[in-house]
Amino acid sequence: MAELNIVEKVIALEGVDLLATLSPEQLARIGAIAHEVRFPPDQVIFEPEKPIDALYVVVDGAVELSRSGEPLTVARQNDVLGAWALFDESDPMPVTAKTVEDTRLLRIARDDFYDLLADNSEITSAMFSTLVKRFRKLVEQP
C-alpha cells in the first residue's frame, strides 16, 4: 500500500473532531507535518511508563486503549490517540494503546506541531475554540 499523499492526509484529518473547524488549507499544513506509520496487530503504540510526544490519528485499523489491563475503548478511523501529548508534556497518561489489527496512523510530533502553531495563529485559535466547546459540554452536563 502506497504512502498517503497530502490530499489523502487532508481527507483523513477532515474527519477528526478536534480539527473539524479548520479549513482545507489549514489541514494541509497539518498534513504536511503528519507522518504515516504502520503497526501490525498486538503492537504497543504507547504505554504508561513512557512519555508520549505525538498525537496519532487512526487512518484505518483499530487500537485498543486500556488502563491497568482493563479495556477502555477501541479507537478506529478518524479517532485521535494522545491528543494530550500536544498540550501537556508532564506525566505520561496511565493508558496503553495497542493495535488489534493491522493499523495505519498519522503521527503528528509535538515539536513539529508547536512550530506550525507558532506560524499559524488561526489554527491555534480554532483548536482552542474546539477544546473550550468540549470542556463546556462536559461541565454543563447534568
N, C-alpha and C positions, 0 to 999 in steps of 0.2 A: 504494500500500500504506500503510495507516494506521500511525501511530506505535504502538510496543508499549505496552500498559498495564502496570501494576505486577504483575499476575498473570502476564502473559506474560514479563516480565523475570525474575520469580522462577523460572518454569519453565525459562527459558534458563540461569539461574545454577545451578540444581539439578544440571545435567549437568556442571558444571565440577569437575574433580578437586580443585583447590585449595580449593574451598568445600564439598566433599562432606559434611563433618561438621557444617555449620551447619543450624540449624532453619529452617523456613519464615519465621518471624518475623525471624530474623537476616538471611536472604536478602532479605526485603522491605526491610529497612533499607539494604542494599547496592543493591537495585534502585531505591530512591528517589534515590540519587546517581548512578546509571548513566544515561548519555545515549546514545540511539540515534544512530548515524552511518552513513551510506551512502556507498559508493565504487563508481564504475564500474570496468570492467576496466582493467588496466595503471596503476592509481593507486598511488603510493608512500604508504604509511601512516607509515613511519618509516625512517630511514637512519642509517648510522654517524656522519655529520657533525653530526647534530642530536640534542641530548638529548631523551629521551622522558620525559613527565611523567604518563603514564597507562597503565593496564592495559586491554587490549581483549579482549573475549570474542566469538568468532565466533558469530553467531546463524544466519546462512546465507551461503552463498558459499564462496569459497576464497581463501587468501592464501599466496603462496609466500614462504618465508624463504630468503635466500641470503647468502653471505659471499663478498666479492670476486668477485661474478658467478657463483659456483658454487651451484646449488640445494642446500639442506639438507633441506627438508621442505615439505609443503603443509599448512597449518592449515585445518581445516574445523569444522563445527558443534561447539560446546562447547569448542573449543581456546582457549587463552589466549595472547595476544601481549603481550610487555612486562611480564610479572609482576615482573621485577627492578626495574622503574621505581618500584614501590611501596615498595621496601625500600632502594634504592641510588640516590642522586642524583648519584653521582660521574660517571665517564666513561661516555659512551654505549656501548652494545653494538655490536660490529662486524658488525651484521646489518642487512639491508634487508628490509622487509616490503612486498610489492607484490601487489595483487589480481590474480587470474587470471580472475575473472568478477565480475558484479555481486555485491557483498558488503555485508551488514549486520552491524554490530558494536555491542556495548555498550561505551561508553568510561567508565572509572572514573578520574577525575582523582586524582592523588596527594594534593593538598591536601584534597579532599573526603573521601578515604579516611582520612587521618590524623585529621580532625575526627570522623569516625564512630568510629574506634577509640578515641579519647580518651574517648568517652562509652559505649563498649560493650566492656568488657574481656573479656567472654566470647567475642566474635568474635575478638579478638586471640589469646586462648588457643587457641581451636580451630584457627585458621590456622597458628599456630606449631607446634602438635602435628602437623598435616599435613605441614608443611615438615620437621620433625625426622624423621618417619617416612620421607619421601622420601630424606633425606640418609642415614639409616641403611641403607636399601635399597642405595643406591649404594656405601657404604663396605663393606657386608657381602657384596657380590657377589664371587664367586671370580675 
